[in-house]
């Protein structure tokens, strides 16, 4: 039976990362830790209680067990990179842009003061999330998210094998833990880019990876704008306004193609 028929699992993704045995922890993270950290709202607390089945701290990558130096500068201190799996339940109607799953992953990034690789699953649905953290400017010893979390839906498609192979720790930069983590983020960005470009290719450089992330974000923004205009145009009764909307849609599609070419 093919992998596409079987689907992609959290265990497959973690196994593909090729984590050193010495870094494996496999400890359950109590919900209490999430409820008490990250300043969750009442709605967040309900989300955690109702939809998280189990959080497992799979691995803690440190210089001593991973052979990768730590990293410190004025903005951040990376002494450890953690890999977590999250089993979810009763979410229903999952889509690639599920706000519930994204929020759960964000709460984890906020609650645990380490750079996290989070693999989330619910039934046949699988997601991956990463986000850099930095020191808070006004609170000593507090960390905050450094930008929006990188979040993607993982599926067993034509890019799956290449993605899993590229995910291996042995394929990532190992200058220090920050570059290792960024390497995994860039690999996930390559997966996202493949959904648009139709081919899986790793970034050629740090600059290319940043350019690719910006292009992906622009494609998402343009897709939303195009969808909105098409919806409005379909309801418009005045011919002149229909023509104007269609011309704008055409221009946006051309701009999206330019952004997609970067990928």
C-alpha positions as a printed NumPy array, in Angstrom:
array([[  0.   ,   0.   ,   0.   ],
       [  1.379,   3.421,  -0.947],
       [  2.29 ,   6.105,   1.54 ],
       [ -0.325,   8.388,  -0.032],
       [ -3.012,   5.802,   0.737],
       [ -1.721,   5.3  ,   4.265],
       [ -1.364,   9.003,   4.98 ],
       [  1.401,  10.807,   6.818],
       [  1.798,  10.408,  10.582],
       [  3.498,  12.356,  13.363],
       [  5.764,   9.357,  14.031],
       [  6.941,   9.39 ,  10.407],
       [  7.797,  13.089,  10.588],
       [  9.679,  12.76 ,  13.876],
       [ 11.515,   9.673,  12.623],
       [ 12.511,  11.518,   9.442],
       [ 14.167,  14.227,  11.544],
       [ 16.851,  11.707,  12.539],
       [ 17.148,  12.926,  16.118],
       [ 20.046,  11.535,  18.199],
       [ 19.069,   8.85 ,  20.712],
       [ 20.68 ,  10.823,  23.539],
       [ 18.248,  13.696,  22.923],
       [ 15.075,  11.602,  23.186],
       [ 12.935,  12.442,  26.224],
       [  9.405,  11.143,  25.479],
       [  7.797,  12.804,  28.487],
       [  4.185,  13.887,  28.746],
       [  3.632,  17.637,  29.182],
       [  0.792,  18.311,  31.672],
       [ -1.991,  20.618,  30.488],
       [ -1.496,  22.567,  33.694],
       [  1.779,  23.897,  32.292],
       [ -0.012,  25.273,  29.242],
       [ -2.874,  26.685,  31.291],
       [ -0.54 ,  28.548,  33.629],
       [  1.884,  29.952,  31.042],
       [  1.563,  32.028,  27.906],
       [ -1.259,  34.162,  29.351],
       [ -4.123,  32.225,  27.722],
       [ -7.579,  33.797,  27.583],
       [-10.705,  32.041,  28.816],
       [-11.32 ,  30.879,  25.233],
       [ -7.73 ,  29.592,  25.043],
       [ -8.174,  27.64 ,  28.256],
       [-11.285,  26.002,  26.842],
       [ -9.404,  25.205,  23.63 ],
       [ -6.645,  23.497,  25.617],
       [ -9.047,  21.56 ,  27.829],
       [-11.427,  20.482,  25.085],
       [ -9.143,  19.774,  22.155],
       [ -5.703,  18.685,  23.399],
       [ -5.553,  14.964,  24.085],
       [ -1.838,  14.752,  24.896],
       [  1.349,  16.763,  24.476],
       [  4.591,  14.769,  24.379],
       [  8.046,  16.318,  24.76 ],
       [  9.764,  14.006,  22.287],
       [ 13.302,  15.388,  22.323],
       [ 15.484,  18.102,  23.814],
       [ 18.396,  18.931,  21.516],
       [ 21.341,  20.395,  23.425],
       [ 25.03 ,  20.872,  22.62 ],
       [ 25.976,  17.852,  24.726],
       [ 23.588,  15.398,  23.05 ],
       [ 23.296,  16.857,  19.551],
       [ 26.826,  18.039,  18.85 ],
       [ 25.527,  21.501,  17.901],
       [ 26.767,  24.579,  19.836],
       [ 24.308,  26.816,  21.657],
       [ 23.61 ,  30.354,  20.478],
       [ 23.452,  33.672,  22.32 ],
       [ 23.203,  37.287,  21.223],
       [ 21.405,  40.408,  22.435],
       [ 18.032,  39.194,  21.168],
       [ 17.934,  35.508,  21.985],
       [ 19.558,  32.621,  23.818],
       [ 19.127,  29.154,  22.321],
       [ 20.432,  26.575,  24.749],
       [ 17.992,  23.909,  23.602],
       [ 15.637,  23.091,  20.732],
       [ 12.603,  21.032,  21.71 ],
       [ 10.538,  18.678,  19.548],
       [  6.921,  18.157,  20.627],
       [  4.016,  16.114,  19.324],
       [  0.425,  17.064,  20.072],
       [ -2.503,  14.661,  19.764],
       [ -5.747,  16.627,  19.351],
       [ -9.396,  15.621,  19.469],
       [-12.894,  16.742,  18.494],
       [-11.822,  19.663,  16.329],
       [-14.066,  18.783,  13.409],
       [-13.98 ,  20.279,   9.946],
       [-10.226,  20.745,   9.816],
       [ -8.85 ,  22.797,   6.945],
       [ -5.374,  24.008,   6.   ],
       [ -6.179,  27.312,   7.707],
       [ -7.821,  25.934,  10.836],
       [ -7.796,  28.747,  13.369],
       [ -8.112,  26.308,  16.255],
       [ -5.011,  24.318,  15.314],
       [ -3.007,  27.467,  14.646],
       [ -4.033,  28.898,  17.993],
       [ -3.109,  25.693,  19.831],
       [  0.348,  25.736,  18.241],
       [  0.786,  29.429,  19.08 ],
       [ -0.153,  28.778,  22.719],
       [  2.541,  26.102,  22.889],
       [  5.158,  28.451,  21.443],
       [  4.164,  31.098,  23.983],
       [  4.031,  28.767,  26.981],
       [  7.348,  26.946,  26.535],
       [ 10.472,  29.175,  26.509],
       [ 12.401,  27.191,  23.902],
       [ 12.357,  27.175,  20.11 ],
       [  9.878,  24.392,  19.359],
       [  9.297,  22.022,  16.478],
       [  5.638,  21.109,  17.001],
       [  3.924,  18.284,  15.116],
       [  0.161,  18.277,  15.669],
       [ -2.275,  15.549,  14.668],
       [ -6.004,  14.937,  14.757],
       [ -7.265,  11.817,  13.051],
       [ -5.841,  11.803,   9.521],
       [ -4.866,  15.475,   9.676],
       [ -1.273,  16.514,  10.359],
       [  0.295,  19.923,  10.936],
       [  3.716,  21.37 ,  11.742],
       [  4.58 ,  24.627,  13.452],
       [  7.776,  26.538,  14.301],
       [  8.55 ,  30.031,  15.549],
       [ 11.651,  31.887,  16.696],
       [ 11.58 ,  33.425,  20.173],
       [ 13.486,  36.348,  21.645],
       [ 13.925,  38.065,  24.996],
       [ 11.098,  40.424,  25.98 ],
       [ 12.235,  44.05 ,  25.946],
       [ 10.549,  45.109,  29.187],
       [ 10.456,  41.879,  31.217],
       [ 13.636,  40.211,  32.415],
       [ 13.906,  36.466,  31.778],
       [ 10.699,  36.475,  29.705],
       [ 10.549,  35.337,  26.096],
       [  8.132,  36.399,  23.356],
       [  7.446,  35.177,  19.841],
       [  9.691,  36.72 ,  17.212],
       [  7.207,  37.036,  14.354],
       [  4.285,  34.887,  13.289],
       [  4.607,  31.11 ,  13.741],
       [  5.39 ,  29.188,  10.556],
       [  2.453,  26.811,  10.214],
       [  1.738,  24.205,   7.535],
       [ -0.591,  21.326,   6.809],
       [  1.33 ,  18.138,   5.977],
       [ -0.082,  15.632,   3.503],
       [  1.154,  12.456,   1.845],
       [  1.453,  13.888,  -1.66 ],
       [  4.057,  13.948,  -4.438],
       [  6.344,  16.174,  -2.343],
       [  6.201,  14.025,   0.781],
       [  9.281,  11.84 ,   0.226],
       [ 11.5  ,  14.783,  -0.737],
       [ 10.295,  16.77 ,   2.277],
       [ 10.937,  13.943,   4.738],
       [ 14.402,  13.36 ,   3.297],
       [ 15.238,  17.074,   3.528],
       [ 13.951,  17.211,   7.103],
       [ 16.763,  15.001,   8.414],
       [ 18.922,  16.686,  11.035],
       [ 21.999,  15.568,   9.105],
       [ 20.823,  17.78 ,   6.212],
       [ 20.444,  20.926,   8.348],
       [ 23.07 ,  23.629,   9.046],
       [ 24.809,  22.911,  12.344],
       [ 26.773,  26.096,  13.057],
       [ 24.687,  26.49 ,  16.215],
       [ 21.201,  25.712,  17.483],
       [ 19.719,  28.838,  15.909],
       [ 20.891,  27.888,  12.41 ],
       [ 19.72 ,  24.304,  12.985],
       [ 16.259,  25.58 ,  13.896],
       [ 16.195,  28.011,  10.973],
       [ 17.169,  25.136,   8.682],
       [ 14.081,  23.208,   9.753],
       [ 11.96 ,  26.313,   9.239],
       [ 13.382,  26.762,   5.74 ],
       [ 12.639,  23.108,   4.964],
       [  9.016,  23.625,   5.994],
       [  8.894,  26.788,   3.859],
       [ 10.148,  24.703,   0.921],
       [  7.18 ,  22.365,   1.461],
       [  4.818,  25.347,   1.38 ],
       [  6.502,  26.732,  -1.727],
       [  6.117,  23.374,  -3.485],
       [  2.339,  23.638,  -3.107],
       [  2.459,  26.809,  -5.208],
       [  5.337,  26.127,  -7.607],
       [  4.668,  22.422,  -8.19 ],
       [  8.218,  21.371,  -7.298],
       [ 10.068,  20.784,  -4.035],
       [ 13.382,  22.649,  -3.851],
       [ 15.38 ,  23.803,  -0.843],
       [ 16.378,  27.455,  -0.519],
       [ 19.697,  28.305,  -2.148],
       [ 20.811,  30.681,   0.618],
       [ 19.623,  32.495,   3.736],
       [ 18.656,  35.476,   1.581],
       [ 16.715,  33.249,  -0.812],
       [ 14.877,  31.64 ,   2.103],
       [ 13.802,  35.065,   3.394],
       [ 12.746,  36.134,  -0.116],
       [ 10.766,  32.911,  -0.482],
       [  8.93 ,  33.459,   2.821],
       [  7.979,  36.968,   1.725],
       [  6.77 ,  35.655,  -1.652],
       [  4.671,  32.97 ,   0.026],
       [  3.037,  35.559,   2.257],
       [  2.344,  37.776,  -0.747],
       [  0.763,  34.849,  -2.616],
       [ -1.555,  34.206,   0.339],
       [ -2.556,  37.877,   0.5  ],
       [ -3.21 ,  38.001,  -3.247],
       [ -5.191,  34.748,  -3.156],
       [ -7.453,  36.218,  -0.475],
       [ -7.896,  39.464,  -2.415],
       [ -8.62 ,  37.633,  -5.679],
       [-11.187,  35.376,  -4.002],
       [-12.893,  38.399,  -2.441],
       [-13.049,  40.26 ,  -5.757],
       [-14.392,  37.229,  -7.609],
       [-17.114,  36.819,  -5.018],
       [-18.057,  40.487,  -5.271],
       [-17.957,  40.429,  -9.086],
       [-20.299,  37.443,  -9.238],
       [-22.902,  39.448,  -7.315],
       [-22.391,  42.725,  -9.17 ],
       [-25.211,  43.682, -11.538],
       [-23.636,  46.735, -13.155],
       [-21.562,  45.806, -16.187],
       [-19.014,  48.608, -15.714],
       [-18.251,  47.459, -12.183],
       [-17.961,  43.839, -13.343],
       [-15.435,  44.904, -15.969],
       [-13.452,  46.944, -13.435],
       [-13.374,  44.038, -10.981],
       [-12.269,  41.6  , -13.681],
       [ -9.483,  43.931, -14.771],
       [ -8.277,  44.206, -11.182],
       [ -8.431,  40.424, -10.808],
       [ -6.366,  40.017, -13.965],
       [ -3.724,  42.423, -12.636],
       [ -3.599,  40.628,  -9.276],
       [ -3.211,  37.232, -10.972],
       [ -0.244,  38.611, -12.903],
       [  1.282,  39.941,  -9.673],
       [  0.739,  36.572,  -8.005],
       [  2.539,  34.837, -10.852],
       [  5.519,  37.154, -10.326],
       [  5.581,  36.245,  -6.633],
       [  5.204,  32.531,  -7.438],
       [  8.182,  32.698,  -9.811],
       [ 10.42 ,  33.459,  -6.818],
       [  9.445,  30.156,  -5.25 ]])
